[in-house]
């Protein structure tokens, strides 16, 4: 194996094993706003840093895709929680 191929393989392995980080509330709110969501719609739980939660009543395909792409770039798995919108009578 050539030296260049070896270095490339090591770099690829390093990128594949990126550790998820816990993002700040400001970072998550920035993502929410840039995706057309309300503050607090995007969140993380410190017990499972690899998951990014989108909690909204019927998020649009564009909103889901926007948050998904950010999650993917940051090595996170998107979990969509569709909040029921209605009152009990």
Biopython code that builds the backbone (N, CA, C, O; Angstrom):
import numpy as np
from Bio.PDB.StructureBuilder import StructureBuilder

atoms = [
    (1, "UNK", "N", (0.856, -1.177, 0.000)),
    (1, "UNK", "CA", (0.000, 0.000, 0.000)),
    (1, "UNK", "C", (0.898, 1.235, 0.000)),
    (1, "UNK", "O", (1.838, 1.320, 0.790)),
    (2, "UNK", "N", (0.615, 2.175, -0.870)),
    (2, "UNK", "CA", (1.426, 3.389, -0.933)),
    (2, "UNK", "C", (1.156, 4.273, 0.281)),
    (2, "UNK", "O", (0.137, 4.135, 0.957)),
    (3, "UNK", "N", (2.063, 5.156, 0.532)),
    (3, "UNK", "CA", (1.927, 6.052, 1.683)),
    (3, "UNK", "C", (0.684, 6.941, 1.540)),
    (3, "UNK", "O", (-0.035, 7.163, 2.515)),
    (4, "UNK", "N", (0.434, 7.443, 0.338)),
    (4, "UNK", "CA", (-0.732, 8.298, 0.103)),
    (4, "UNK", "C", (-2.035, 7.531, 0.334)),
    (4, "UNK", "O", (-2.977, 8.066, 0.918)),
    (5, "UNK", "N", (-2.086, 6.295, -0.119)),
    (5, "UNK", "CA", (-3.285, 5.477, 0.085)),
    (5, "UNK", "C", (-3.491, 5.193, 1.570)),
    (5, "UNK", "O", (-4.623, 5.197, 2.055)),
    (6, "UNK", "N", (-2.411, 4.951, 2.281)),
    (6, "UNK", "CA", (-2.500, 4.685, 3.716)),
    (6, "UNK", "C", (-3.033, 5.911, 4.457)),
    (6, "UNK", "O", (-3.914, 5.790, 5.308)),
    (7, "UNK", "N", (-2.501, 7.082, 4.135)),
    (7, "UNK", "CA", (-2.954, 8.313, 4.789)),
    (7, "UNK", "C", (-4.414, 8.589, 4.462)),
    (7, "UNK", "O", (-5.176, 9.009, 5.333)),
    (8, "UNK", "N", (-4.807, 8.361, 3.228)),
    (8, "UNK", "CA", (-6.206, 8.548, 2.834)),
    (8, "UNK", "C", (-7.117, 7.607, 3.607)),
    (8, "UNK", "O", (-8.184, 8.017, 4.064)),
    (9, "UNK", "N", (-6.712, 6.354, 3.758)),
    (9, "UNK", "CA", (-7.507, 5.384, 4.508)),
    (9, "UNK", "C", (-7.654, 5.800, 5.966)),
    (9, "UNK", "O", (-8.737, 5.681, 6.538)),
    (10, "UNK", "N", (-6.583, 6.282, 6.565)),
    (10, "UNK", "CA", (-6.637, 6.734, 7.961)),
    (10, "UNK", "C", (-7.574, 7.933, 8.091)),
    (10, "UNK", "O", (-8.359, 7.995, 9.037)),
    (11, "UNK", "N", (-7.507, 8.879, 7.166)),
    (11, "UNK", "CA", (-8.390, 10.042, 7.215)),
    (11, "UNK", "C", (-9.858, 9.650, 7.072)),
    (11, "UNK", "O", (-10.722, 10.195, 7.759)),
    (12, "UNK", "N", (-10.132, 8.714, 6.188)),
    (12, "UNK", "CA", (-11.513, 8.258, 6.012)),
    (12, "UNK", "C", (-12.029, 7.565, 7.260)),
    (12, "UNK", "O", (-13.178, 7.773, 7.651)),
    (13, "UNK", "N", (-11.214, 6.759, 7.881)),
    (13, "UNK", "CA", (-11.623, 6.082, 9.114)),
    (13, "UNK", "C", (-11.853, 7.086, 10.234)),
    (13, "UNK", "O", (-12.788, 6.932, 11.019)),
    (14, "UNK", "N", (-11.028, 8.092, 10.317)),
    (14, "UNK", "CA", (-11.185, 9.114, 11.340)),
    (14, "UNK", "C", (-12.490, 9.874, 11.150)),
    (14, "UNK", "O", (-13.192, 10.150, 12.123)),
    (15, "UNK", "N", (-12.819, 10.212, 9.925)),
    (15, "UNK", "CA", (-14.062, 10.942, 9.644)),
    (15, "UNK", "C", (-15.281, 10.082, 9.940)),
    (15, "UNK", "O", (-16.293, 10.594, 10.418)),
    (16, "UNK", "N", (-15.203, 8.798, 9.667)),
    (16, "UNK", "CA", (-16.342, 7.900, 9.872)),
    (16, "UNK", "C", (-16.644, 7.703, 11.346)),
    (16, "UNK", "O", (-17.769, 7.364, 11.712)),
    (17, "UNK", "N", (-15.651, 7.911, 12.190)),
    (17, "UNK", "CA", (-15.823, 7.668, 13.627)),
    (17, "UNK", "C", (-15.959, 8.964, 14.408)),
    (17, "UNK", "O", (-15.621, 9.003, 15.591)),
    (18, "UNK", "N", (-16.437, 10.010, 13.785)),
    (18, "UNK", "CA", (-16.553, 11.299, 14.456)),
    (18, "UNK", "C", (-17.484, 11.181, 15.658)),
    (18, "UNK", "O", (-18.545, 10.560, 15.588)),
    (19, "UNK", "N", (-17.065, 11.784, 16.742)),
    (19, "UNK", "CA", (-17.855, 11.750, 17.964)),
    (19, "UNK", "C", (-18.880, 12.863, 17.935)),
    (19, "UNK", "O", (-18.553, 14.011, 17.632)),
    (20, "UNK", "N", (-20.104, 12.531, 18.246)),
    (20, "UNK", "CA", (-21.169, 13.535, 18.290)),
    (20, "UNK", "C", (-20.928, 14.457, 19.478)),
    (20, "UNK", "O", (-20.485, 14.019, 20.539)),
    (21, "UNK", "N", (-21.222, 15.724, 19.287)),
    (21, "UNK", "CA", (-21.065, 16.675, 20.378)),
    (21, "UNK", "C", (-22.427, 17.164, 20.823)),
    (21, "UNK", "O", (-23.388, 17.153, 20.053)),
    (22, "UNK", "N", (-22.501, 17.588, 22.056)),
    (22, "UNK", "CA", (-23.725, 18.190, 22.568)),
    (22, "UNK", "C", (-23.692, 19.666, 22.194)),
    (22, "UNK", "O", (-22.816, 20.404, 22.646)),
    (23, "UNK", "N", (-24.634, 20.095, 21.380)),
    (23, "UNK", "CA", (-24.675, 21.471, 20.903)),
    (23, "UNK", "C", (-25.367, 22.364, 21.922)),
    (23, "UNK", "O", (-26.209, 21.907, 22.696)),
    (24, "UNK", "N", (-25.007, 23.628, 21.913)),
    (24, "UNK", "CA", (-25.607, 24.576, 22.850)),
    (24, "UNK", "C", (-27.031, 24.917, 22.413)),
    (24, "UNK", "O", (-27.420, 24.686, 21.269)),
    (25, "UNK", "N", (-27.782, 25.463, 23.334)),
    (25, "UNK", "CA", (-29.152, 25.874, 23.025)),
    (25, "UNK", "C", (-29.153, 26.945, 21.932)),
    (25, "UNK", "O", (-30.038, 26.963, 21.077)),
    (26, "UNK", "N", (-28.164, 27.832, 21.966)),
    (26, "UNK", "CA", (-28.065, 28.870, 20.930)),
    (26, "UNK", "C", (-27.812, 28.256, 19.552)),
    (26, "UNK", "O", (-28.393, 28.704, 18.563)),
    (27, "UNK", "N", (-26.956, 27.242, 19.478)),
    (27, "UNK", "CA", (-26.694, 26.577, 18.203)),
    (27, "UNK", "C", (-27.953, 25.908, 17.673)),
    (27, "UNK", "O", (-28.268, 26.020, 16.489)),
    (28, "UNK", "N", (-28.671, 25.215, 18.544)),
    (28, "UNK", "CA", (-29.886, 24.513, 18.132)),
    (28, "UNK", "C", (-30.978, 25.501, 17.724)),
    (28, "UNK", "O", (-31.714, 25.253, 16.769)),
    (29, "UNK", "N", (-31.084, 26.613, 18.441)),
    (29, "UNK", "CA", (-32.070, 27.634, 18.068)),
    (29, "UNK", "C", (-31.707, 28.283, 16.735)),
    (29, "UNK", "O", (-32.592, 28.653, 15.963)),
    (30, "UNK", "N", (-30.424, 28.420, 16.467)),
    (30, "UNK", "CA", (-29.979, 28.957, 15.185)),
    (30, "UNK", "C", (-30.372, 28.026, 14.043)),
    (30, "UNK", "O", (-30.808, 28.483, 12.986)),
    (31, "UNK", "N", (-30.217, 26.719, 14.255)),
    (31, "UNK", "CA", (-30.636, 25.732, 13.261)),
    (31, "UNK", "C", (-32.142, 25.828, 13.049)),
    (31, "UNK", "O", (-32.616, 25.859, 11.913)),
    (32, "UNK", "N", (-32.893, 25.876, 14.153)),
    (32, "UNK", "CA", (-34.351, 25.961, 14.052)),
    (32, "UNK", "C", (-34.763, 27.174, 13.229)),
    (32, "UNK", "O", (-35.582, 27.059, 12.317)),
    (33, "UNK", "N", (-34.200, 28.330, 13.545)),
    (33, "UNK", "CA", (-34.577, 29.549, 12.833)),
    (33, "UNK", "C", (-34.169, 29.500, 11.363)),
    (33, "UNK", "O", (-34.919, 29.948, 10.496)),
    (34, "UNK", "N", (-32.984, 28.959, 11.079)),
    (34, "UNK", "CA", (-32.553, 28.894, 9.685)),
    (34, "UNK", "C", (-33.399, 27.919, 8.870)),
    (34, "UNK", "O", (-33.447, 28.012, 7.643)),
    (35, "UNK", "N", (-34.066, 26.984, 9.550)),
    (35, "UNK", "CA", (-34.935, 26.016, 8.868)),
    (35, "UNK", "C", (-36.407, 26.431, 8.914)),
    (35, "UNK", "O", (-37.279, 25.663, 8.508)),
    (36, "UNK", "N", (-36.687, 27.634, 9.403)),
    (36, "UNK", "CA", (-38.059, 28.131, 9.442)),
    (36, "UNK", "C", (-38.884, 27.589, 10.587)),
    (36, "UNK", "O", (-40.114, 27.585, 10.527)),
    (37, "UNK", "N", (-38.209, 27.127, 11.639)),
    (37, "UNK", "CA", (-38.906, 26.563, 12.795)),
    (37, "UNK", "C", (-38.888, 27.564, 13.954)),
    (37, "UNK", "O", (-38.204, 28.585, 13.894)),
    (38, "UNK", "N", (-39.633, 27.261, 14.987)),
    (38, "UNK", "CA", (-39.661, 28.095, 16.185)),
    (38, "UNK", "C", (-38.528, 27.719, 17.120)),
    (38, "UNK", "O", (-37.993, 26.612, 17.060)),
    (39, "UNK", "N", (-38.170, 28.661, 17.986)),
    (39, "UNK", "CA", (-37.169, 28.372, 19.000)),
    (39, "UNK", "C", (-37.653, 27.202, 19.862)),
    (39, "UNK", "O", (-38.814, 27.171, 20.271)),
    (40, "UNK", "N", (-36.787, 26.267, 20.130)),
    (40, "UNK", "CA", (-37.153, 25.121, 20.960)),
    (40, "UNK", "C", (-37.662, 23.921, 20.186)),
    (40, "UNK", "O", (-37.870, 22.862, 20.779)),
    (41, "UNK", "N", (-37.874, 24.047, 18.872)),
    (41, "UNK", "CA", (-38.353, 22.913, 18.082)),
    (41, "UNK", "C", (-37.260, 21.879, 17.835)),
    (41, "UNK", "O", (-37.556, 20.707, 17.602)),
    (42, "UNK", "N", (-35.999, 22.306, 17.885)),
    (42, "UNK", "CA", (-34.862, 21.406, 17.666)),
    (42, "UNK", "C", (-34.112, 21.287, 18.981)),
    (42, "UNK", "O", (-33.754, 22.295, 19.590)),
    (43, "UNK", "N", (-33.872, 20.050, 19.423)),
    (43, "UNK", "CA", (-33.200, 19.856, 20.711)),
    (43, "UNK", "C", (-32.378, 18.579, 20.741)),
    (43, "UNK", "O", (-32.538, 17.687, 19.908)),
    (44, "UNK", "N", (-31.495, 18.518, 21.726)),
    (44, "UNK", "CA", (-30.671, 17.343, 21.990)),
    (44, "UNK", "C", (-30.808, 17.004, 23.454)),
    (44, "UNK", "O", (-31.125, 17.864, 24.276)),
    (45, "UNK", "N", (-30.568, 15.737, 23.779)),
    (45, "UNK", "CA", (-30.568, 15.289, 25.166)),
    (45, "UNK", "C", (-29.149, 14.845, 25.505)),
    (45, "UNK", "O", (-28.530, 14.097, 24.748)),
    (46, "UNK", "N", (-28.641, 15.302, 26.630)),
    (46, "UNK", "CA", (-27.252, 14.980, 26.972)),
    (46, "UNK", "C", (-27.028, 13.497, 27.239)),
    (46, "UNK", "O", (-25.883, 13.044, 27.254)),
    (47, "UNK", "N", (-28.095, 12.732, 27.450)),
    (47, "UNK", "CA", (-27.920, 11.296, 27.683)),
    (47, "UNK", "C", (-27.670, 10.532, 26.380)),
    (47, "UNK", "O", (-27.151, 9.416, 26.406)),
    (48, "UNK", "N", (-28.038, 11.132, 25.239)),
    (48, "UNK", "CA", (-27.797, 10.497, 23.935)),
    (48, "UNK", "C", (-27.437, 11.580, 22.926)),
    (48, "UNK", "O", (-28.297, 12.080, 22.200)),
    (49, "UNK", "N", (-26.163, 11.933, 22.891)),
    (49, "UNK", "CA", (-25.687, 13.045, 22.080)),
    (49, "UNK", "C", (-25.806, 12.811, 20.578)),
    (49, "UNK", "O", (-25.780, 13.764, 19.799)),
    (50, "UNK", "N", (-25.935, 11.558, 20.166)),
    (50, "UNK", "CA", (-25.992, 11.261, 18.727)),
    (50, "UNK", "C", (-27.351, 11.532, 18.116)),
    (50, "UNK", "O", (-27.499, 11.467, 16.896)),
    (51, "UNK", "N", (-28.347, 11.836, 18.934)),
    (51, "UNK", "CA", (-29.701, 12.072, 18.428)),
    (51, "UNK", "C", (-30.034, 13.553, 18.434)),
    (51, "UNK", "O", (-29.699, 14.274, 19.374)),
    (52, "UNK", "N", (-30.694, 13.997, 17.378)),
    (52, "UNK", "CA", (-31.199, 15.355, 17.282)),
    (52, "UNK", "C", (-32.715, 15.239, 17.134)),
    (52, "UNK", "O", (-33.205, 14.552, 16.238)),
    (53, "UNK", "N", (-33.440, 15.902, 17.998)),
    (53, "UNK", "CA", (-34.900, 15.806, 18.009)),
    (53, "UNK", "C", (-35.529, 17.025, 17.349)),
    (53, "UNK", "O", (-35.157, 18.164, 17.631)),
    (54, "UNK", "N", (-36.483, 16.769, 16.471)),
    (54, "UNK", "CA", (-37.327, 17.807, 15.887)),
    (54, "UNK", "C", (-38.730, 17.553, 16.420)),
    (54, "UNK", "O", (-39.367, 16.562, 16.064)),
    (55, "UNK", "N", (-39.205, 18.448, 17.272)),
    (55, "UNK", "CA", (-40.526, 18.292, 17.883)),
    (55, "UNK", "C", (-41.436, 19.403, 17.383)),
    (55, "UNK", "O", (-41.287, 20.568, 17.752)),
    (56, "UNK", "N", (-42.388, 19.012, 16.529)),
    (56, "UNK", "CA", (-43.311, 19.984, 15.948)),
    (56, "UNK", "C", (-44.553, 19.259, 15.465)),
    (56, "UNK", "O", (-44.508, 18.075, 15.131)),
    (57, "UNK", "N", (-45.646, 19.974, 15.434)),
    (57, "UNK", "CA", (-46.873, 19.431, 14.885)),
    (57, "UNK", "C", (-46.800, 19.516, 13.366)),
    (57, "UNK", "O", (-46.770, 20.610, 12.802)),
    (58, "UNK", "N", (-46.773, 18.380, 12.717)),
    (58, "UNK", "CA", (-46.756, 18.259, 11.257)),
    (58, "UNK", "C", (-45.693, 19.127, 10.586)),
    (58, "UNK", "O", (-46.033, 20.045, 9.841)),
    (59, "UNK", "N", (-44.408, 18.851, 10.839)),
    (59, "UNK", "CA", (-43.366, 19.632, 10.154)),
    (59, "UNK", "C", (-43.417, 19.379, 8.644)),
    (59, "UNK", "O", (-43.695, 18.266, 8.197)),
    (60, "UNK", "N", (-43.148, 20.416, 7.880)),
    (60, "UNK", "CA", (-43.195, 20.277, 6.419)),
    (60, "UNK", "C", (-41.992, 19.468, 5.930)),
    (60, "UNK", "O", (-41.017, 19.277, 6.658)),
    (61, "UNK", "N", (-42.080, 19.005, 4.702)),
    (61, "UNK", "CA", (-40.971, 18.243, 4.112)),
    (61, "UNK", "C", (-39.708, 19.098, 4.051)),
    (61, "UNK", "O", (-38.608, 18.592, 4.273)),
    (62, "UNK", "N", (-39.855, 20.388, 3.751)),
    (62, "UNK", "CA", (-38.708, 21.290, 3.682)),
    (62, "UNK", "C", (-38.065, 21.461, 5.049)),
    (62, "UNK", "O", (-36.839, 21.468, 5.160)),
    (63, "UNK", "N", (-38.877, 21.599, 6.087)),
    (63, "UNK", "CA", (-38.345, 21.734, 7.453)),
    (63, "UNK", "C", (-37.601, 20.476, 7.862)),
    (63, "UNK", "O", (-36.501, 20.545, 8.409)),
    (64, "UNK", "N", (-38.213, 19.315, 7.593)),
    (64, "UNK", "CA", (-37.560, 18.047, 7.938)),
    (64, "UNK", "C", (-36.244, 17.894, 7.196)),
    (64, "UNK", "O", (-35.240, 17.498, 7.788)),
    (65, "UNK", "N", (-36.238, 18.202, 5.907)),
    (65, "UNK", "CA", (-35.022, 18.060, 5.090)),
    (65, "UNK", "C", (-33.928, 19.001, 5.570)),
    (65, "UNK", "O", (-32.762, 18.610, 5.637)),
    (66, "UNK", "N", (-34.283, 20.221, 5.901)),
    (66, "UNK", "CA", (-33.309, 21.201, 6.374)),
    (66, "UNK", "C", (-32.633, 20.718, 7.659)),
    (66, "UNK", "O", (-31.407, 20.745, 7.765)),
    (67, "UNK", "N", (-33.422, 20.281, 8.622)),
    (67, "UNK", "CA", (-32.861, 19.806, 9.890)),
    (67, "UNK", "C", (-32.089, 18.509, 9.672)),
    (67, "UNK", "O", (-31.046, 18.301, 10.291)),
    (68, "UNK", "N", (-32.591, 17.636, 8.800)),
    (68, "UNK", "CA", (-31.885, 16.390, 8.505)),
    (68, "UNK", "C", (-30.483, 16.667, 7.955)),
    (68, "UNK", "O", (-29.511, 16.043, 8.381)),
    (69, "UNK", "N", (-30.384, 17.594, 7.018)),
    (69, "UNK", "CA", (-29.080, 17.895, 6.414)),
    (69, "UNK", "C", (-28.105, 18.447, 7.451)),
    (69, "UNK", "O", (-26.923, 18.102, 7.433)),
    (70, "UNK", "N", (-28.588, 19.301, 8.351)),
    (70, "UNK", "CA", (-27.718, 19.826, 9.406)),
    (70, "UNK", "C", (-27.286, 18.690, 10.332)),
    (70, "UNK", "O", (-26.118, 18.598, 10.708)),
    (71, "UNK", "N", (-28.232, 17.830, 10.696)),
    (71, "UNK", "CA", (-27.903, 16.693, 11.567)),
    (71, "UNK", "C", (-26.863, 15.796, 10.908)),
    (71, "UNK", "O", (-25.902, 15.371, 11.550)),
    (72, "UNK", "N", (-27.058, 15.515, 9.640)),
    (72, "UNK", "CA", (-26.134, 14.640, 8.911)),
    (72, "UNK", "C", (-24.729, 15.245, 8.858)),
    (72, "UNK", "O", (-23.741, 14.539, 9.058)),
    (73, "UNK", "N", (-24.640, 16.535, 8.594)),
    (73, "UNK", "CA", (-23.330, 17.212, 8.558)),
    (73, "UNK", "C", (-22.636, 17.171, 9.918)),
    (73, "UNK", "O", (-21.409, 17.234, 9.992)),
    (74, "UNK", "N", (-23.412, 17.066, 10.987)),
    (74, "UNK", "CA", (-22.867, 17.068, 12.341)),
    (74, "UNK", "C", (-22.851, 15.674, 12.969)),
    (74, "UNK", "O", (-22.722, 15.537, 14.186)),
    (75, "UNK", "N", (-22.982, 14.651, 12.140)),
    (75, "UNK", "CA", (-22.894, 13.243, 12.572)),
    (75, "UNK", "C", (-23.960, 12.887, 13.611)),
    (75, "UNK", "O", (-23.685, 12.180, 14.581)),
    (76, "UNK", "N", (-25.176, 13.385, 13.397)),
    (76, "UNK", "CA", (-26.294, 13.108, 14.292)),
    (76, "UNK", "C", (-27.396, 12.378, 13.542)),
    (76, "UNK", "O", (-27.494, 12.461, 12.317)),
    (77, "UNK", "N", (-28.221, 11.664, 14.289)),
    (77, "UNK", "CA", (-29.387, 10.982, 13.731)),
    (77, "UNK", "C", (-30.622, 11.809, 14.092)),
    (77, "UNK", "O", (-30.841, 12.137, 15.259)),
    (78, "UNK", "N", (-31.418, 12.139, 13.088)),
    (78, "UNK", "CA", (-32.608, 12.949, 13.317)),
    (78, "UNK", "C", (-33.770, 12.068, 13.777)),
    (78, "UNK", "O", (-34.065, 11.034, 13.177)),
    (79, "UNK", "N", (-34.415, 12.504, 14.852)),
    (79, "UNK", "CA", (-35.623, 11.850, 15.358)),
    (79, "UNK", "C", (-36.738, 12.883, 15.273)),
    (79, "UNK", "O", (-36.652, 13.949, 15.884)),
    (80, "UNK", "N", (-37.787, 12.569, 14.515)),
    (80, "UNK", "CA", (-38.896, 13.493, 14.360)),
    (80, "UNK", "C", (-40.027, 13.050, 15.270)),
    (80, "UNK", "O", (-40.502, 11.917, 15.189)),
    (81, "UNK", "N", (-40.451, 13.959, 16.137)),
    (81, "UNK", "CA", (-41.559, 13.694, 17.047)),
    (81, "UNK", "C", (-42.704, 14.608, 16.630)),
    (81, "UNK", "O", (-42.642, 15.825, 16.807)),
    (82, "UNK", "N", (-43.743, 14.007, 16.076)),
    (82, "UNK", "CA", (-44.903, 14.780, 15.618)),
    (82, "UNK", "C", (-45.826, 15.017, 16.814)),
    (82, "UNK", "O", (-46.457, 14.091, 17.324)),
    (83, "UNK", "N", (-45.887, 16.250, 17.240)),
    (83, "UNK", "CA", (-46.699, 16.628, 18.402)),
    (83, "UNK", "C", (-48.157, 16.713, 17.948)),
    (83, "UNK", "O", (-48.471, 17.399, 16.975)),
    (84, "UNK", "N", (-49.036, 16.017, 18.652)),
    (84, "UNK", "CA", (-50.469, 16.068, 18.327)),
    (84, "UNK", "C", (-50.986, 17.458, 18.655)),
    (84, "UNK", "O", (-50.756, 17.983, 19.745)),
    (85, "UNK", "N", (-51.685, 18.043, 17.696)),
    (85, "UNK", "CA", (-52.210, 19.395, 17.875)),
    (85, "UNK", "C", (-53.724, 19.284, 17.998)),
    (85, "UNK", "O", (-54.419, 19.076, 17.003)),
    (86, "UNK", "N", (-54.218, 19.420, 19.184)),
    (86, "UNK", "CA", (-55.651, 19.340, 19.416)),
    (86, "UNK", "C", (-55.925, 19.263, 20.898)),
    (86, "UNK", "O", (-55.027, 18.979, 21.691)),
    (87, "UNK", "N", (-57.136, 19.508, 21.264)),
    (87, "UNK", "CA", (-57.487, 19.462, 22.674)),
    (87, "UNK", "C", (-58.453, 18.322, 22.923)),
    (87, "UNK", "O", (-59.255, 17.958, 22.063)),
    (88, "UNK", "N", (-58.357, 17.774, 24.112)),
    (88, "UNK", "CA", (-59.276, 16.702, 24.494)),
    (88, "UNK", "C", (-60.605, 17.325, 24.891)),
    (88, "UNK", "O", (-60.647, 18.330, 25.601)),
    (89, "UNK", "N", (-61.686, 16.719, 24.427)),
    (89, "UNK", "CA", (-62.985, 17.259, 24.805)),
    (89, "UNK", "C", (-63.824, 16.215, 25.494)),
    (89, "UNK", "O", (-64.957, 16.494, 25.885)),
]
sb = StructureBuilder()
sb.init_structure("model")
sb.init_model(0)
sb.init_chain("A")
sb.init_seg("    ")
for serial, (resi, resn, name, xyz) in enumerate(atoms, 1):
    if name == "N":
        sb.init_residue(resn, " ", resi, " ")
    sb.init_atom(name, np.array(xyz, "f"), 0.0, 1.0, " ", f" {name:<3s}", serial, name[0])
structure = sb.get_structure()
